[in-house]
Amino acid sequence: MTIARIIEADRKPTQSGKARAGRWVLEFEREQPLRPDPLTGWNGSNDTRTQVRIAFDSKQEAVAYAERKGFDYHLIPAPPVKLKIQAYADNFR
């Protein structure tokens, strides 16, 4: 059975604007464990679903897509944004 994660894309630390806030991404969980490649030693598997990421503008669109395709899913909301309000003069205390 295919299990998907629906994640609310959070704002990057270098972003100050809110242009792409509120977007949701559907990605699949790994069904096979990673195993080292005998030649290179790199980890890998035959599971290519983990490479698929589908972006949606709202949570309802992502949930509707997962239900339409018959995927089990769980929602992961973005952590709340914590603002650290300080004055410029606080840098010199």
C-alpha positions in Angstrom: 0.0 0.0 0.0 1.3 3.4 -0.9 1.7 5.9 1.9 2.1 9.6 1.1 3.1 12.6 3.2 1.4 15.9 2.6 3.7 18.6 4.0 3.0 22.3 4.3 6.0 24.0 2.7 7.5 26.3 5.3 9.3 29.5 4.6 13.1 29.2 4.0 15.3 31.0 6.6 16.6 33.3 3.9 13.1 34.4 2.8 11.5 37.5 4.3 8.4 37.6 2.0 5.3 35.4 2.0 5.0 34.8 -1.8 4.9 31.0 -1.7 3.6 30.5 1.8 0.7 28.1 2.3 1.8 25.7 -0.5 1.5 22.0 0.1 3.8 19.2 -1.2 2.8 15.5 -1.6 5.7 13.1 -1.4 5.8 9.3 -0.9 7.4 7.4 2.0 10.1 4.8 1.3 8.7 1.3 0.9 12.1 -0.5 0.7 15.0 0.1 3.0 18.2 1.7 1.7 21.1 -0.7 1.1 24.7 0.0 0.2 25.8 -0.5 -3.4 28.5 -3.1 -3.5 30.6 -1.2 -6.0 30.5 2.4 -4.7 29.2 2.0 -1.2 26.5 4.6 -1.8 23.1 4.0 -0.3 20.2 3.3 -2.7 17.1 1.3 -3.4 14.9 0.3 -6.3 12.1 2.5 -4.9 11.8 5.5 -7.2 8.6 6.9 -5.7 10.6 8.9 -3.2 11.9 11.1 -6.1 8.4 12.3 -6.9 7.2 15.6 -5.3 3.9 17.1 -6.4 3.1 20.7 -5.3 -0.4 22.0 -4.6 -1.8 25.4 -3.8 -3.9 24.3 -0.9 -4.3 21.4 1.5 -7.7 20.5 0.1 -6.3 20.0 -3.4 -3.5 17.7 -2.0 -5.9 15.6 0.1 -8.4 15.3 -2.8 -5.6 14.1 -5.1 -4.4 11.5 -2.5 -7.9 10.2 -1.9 -8.7 10.1 -5.7 -5.6 8.0 -6.3 -6.3 5.8 -3.3 -3.1 6.7 -1.3 -3.0 6.5 2.5 -1.7 9.9 3.7 -0.8 11.9 6.8 -0.6 15.6 7.1 2.4 17.5 8.4 1.7 21.2 9.0 4.6 23.7 9.0 5.8 24.8 12.4 4.5 28.1 13.6 6.7 31.1 12.7 8.3 32.6 15.8 9.2 36.3 15.4 12.1 37.6 17.4 11.4 41.3 17.7 14.3 43.4 18.9 15.7 46.8 18.3 19.0 47.5 16.5 20.4 48.9 19.8 20.0 45.4 21.4 23.0 44.2 19.4 25.3 46.4 21.5 24.2 45.3 25.0 
